[in-house]
Amino acid sequence: MKLNERSLAFYATCDAPADNEGFLYKKGGRHAAYHRRWFVLRGNMLFYFEDAASREPVGVIILEGCTVELVEAAEEFAFAVRFAGARARTYVLAAESQAAMEGWVKALSRASFDYLRLVVRELERQLEAVRSGGAAPPRRPRALPPKENGCAVWSAEPAAAAAPAGATPGSRPGPEPPPLPPRRRASAPNGPLDSASFAQLHE
């Protein structure tokens, strides 16, 4: 796929959610001064803009074959994106807080396709180990009966389960349901309360 400035600008400013974004201080290539730039991480591309409202990125860093590490610099919370090779450039960036620095280092370390390839290989290895061993993931014991609409369902076992000896037809195994509350006894019809007036009942 060929990339040009227009396609990169569209990808950098599209409506899709970014993997990470925020202000970072970027050290100049030829000068030691730091410039505050708005950075946007999408996939393995790190775009940076003049400010958050800019629609055209100033530059882009392709995060392939790089390492992200903490460095000692004039700015606090600094880290570097290093590429292998004698003439490869090192990008020195600085966050505005410890939490922001940790978030950026973690996001940039996971942005390359090399990292995703390692993750996929590890997942494939775990899947193959499960298939070869025939071990199924452990099931969580059910300490309490399940709920439906906020109420406990005491007979939630399948209907095909074998009923214990002496059980009545249609009964299901499981814990015994709680006893029903006693019904209130209604007053006898045509009793003394039926013929009393409201004032007498009030008294």
Disulfide bonds with the S-S distance in Angstrom:
none
